[in-house]
Amino acid sequence: MAIPDYQTIILPLLKFEGDKDEHSLREASDILAQEFYLTGDERKELLPSGRQEVFHNRVGWARTYLKKAGLLDSTRRG
């Protein structure tokens, strides 16, 4: 499976965050990677800058847009 874009990640992320517990971005990325059946290579694929994994970056953008829409609260950094 190809790495999903951030729009595809939004609903599963919202469902994951729906338990009202605090979750780190890394925890959300790990759980969602399993949900999307990403391979180890897909999980490790880096952005062109070489500084961050593509999937982790997309989960971060999905979370950012959910916060801006008022659907998630930002209680702490990370």
Secondary structure, DSSP 8 states (H G I E B T S, - for coil): -----HHHHHHHHHHHHTT-----HHHHHHHHHHHTT--HHHHH-B-TTSSSBHHHHHHHHHHHHHHHTTSS---S--
